[in-house]
Amino acid sequence: MQHLVPLDNLVAALSRLPGIGRRTAERMAMALVQDSKGLMRILANALLEADDEIASCERCGNVTLSAVNPCELCTRHRRDAHILCVVESPADIMKIEESGGFQGRYHALMGRLSPMHGTGAADLRVDQLLARIADEKITEVLIALGTDVESDATASYLKEILSTREVRVSRIAFGLPSGSAIEYSDAATLAKAISGRQKFD
Amino acid sequence: MQHLVPLDNLVAALSRLPGIGRRTAERMAMALVQDSKGLMRILANALLEADDEIASCERCGNVTLSAVNPCELCTRHRRDAHILCVVESPADIMKIEESGGFQGRYHALMGRLSPMHGTGAADLRVDQLLARIADEKITEVLIALGTDVESDATASYLKEILSTREVRVSRIAFGLPSGSAIEYSDAATLAKAISGRQKFD
């Protein structure tokens, strides 16, 4: 790259986006400075607008409009207010909402236990979870974390903490993904599907 | 995605970046709104700064600081002012500069002939090229375009137009990439390497 300071700064900022390496950031920056449709200003304004108007829900941690806090999912009356689905991040809330499979409230931990990245229990929104269980008379906590080692450790940690509370703790099922065949499933998935088998009636 | 207007706008703006699909834009937007290090504002400021301070060189079309126009490559005295390297875009100028293989001036066409995308000769900086050949007493035009069909058509078009001018027209060589083996080369590359063979002395 040619060394124009504003271009270098733009590449540096773009490189900080998730999944964007240096080369991709350079290509993006070049496309932006050559763009004739005002994309730089459109993107800058969208960023400033989002920065001003989007906040974290003080209750569940979901993204929400600054003016709507607690978020809509925390206050909608049609939803079951006594079951809490614990997820890692707001992105997970969106995926579960898209699935249409859950009608309760959410609680985002904002991370998972990760000794490698220095994330301990105190960095997660666990105290808030315990407070909500008491305040909101929660009867069931559904743990919706993935199957990797860190998510498993986080799930186990939550189960232990919650064992002293008057609350049912469940975890989403692991098994064959929808539309898949036994023949093409990997061993770990099949083993989980078998150990997690359910009564067929 | 949840429908928060500022979030939708951010996804829409990010989707317009080259190579960024809807899903990637959504992931980026979520990472941005959850980021705690002010990345949204840093990126917005970098975009506004670049928009203010970066311009297109009025002579060669390269990116340059608004305050340095014509660009540095057009005015540096150590460079050969009589050979013009014709490229598609400023990004190509950067790649050739990185290679260190060229010491003349550049001229970016800002595109290539593409009936499919509605780009004709009038959309390229061809008139400017002809004017420069006369004004700057250019003795050689080096066409540095790729090997795809559109680049080939553009190169042929330039050769024809330039055939009436008092200027030598050359084209970069096509052949085996550096460090490659005959065994692993594709047929088209090998054929070009053979037809473009050079005296070995």
Interface residues (C-beta under 8 A of the other chain):
Chain A: M1 Q2 L4 P6 L7 N9 L10 A12 A13 L14 R16 L17 P18 G19 I20 T24 R27 M28 A29 M30 A31 L32 V33 Q34 L39 M40 R41 I42 L43 A44 N45 A46 L47 L48 E49 A50 D51 D52 E53 I54 S56 N62 V63 T64 L65 S89 P90 A91 I93 M94 E97 M110
Chain B: M1 Q2 L4 P6 L7 N9 L10 A12 A13 L14 R16 L17 P18 G19 I20 T24 R27 M28 A29 M30 A31 L32 V33 Q34 L39 M40 R41 I42 L43 A44 N45 A46 L47 L48 E49 A50 D51 D52 E53 I54 S56 N62 V63 T64 L65 S89 P90 A91 I93 M94 E97 E98 M110
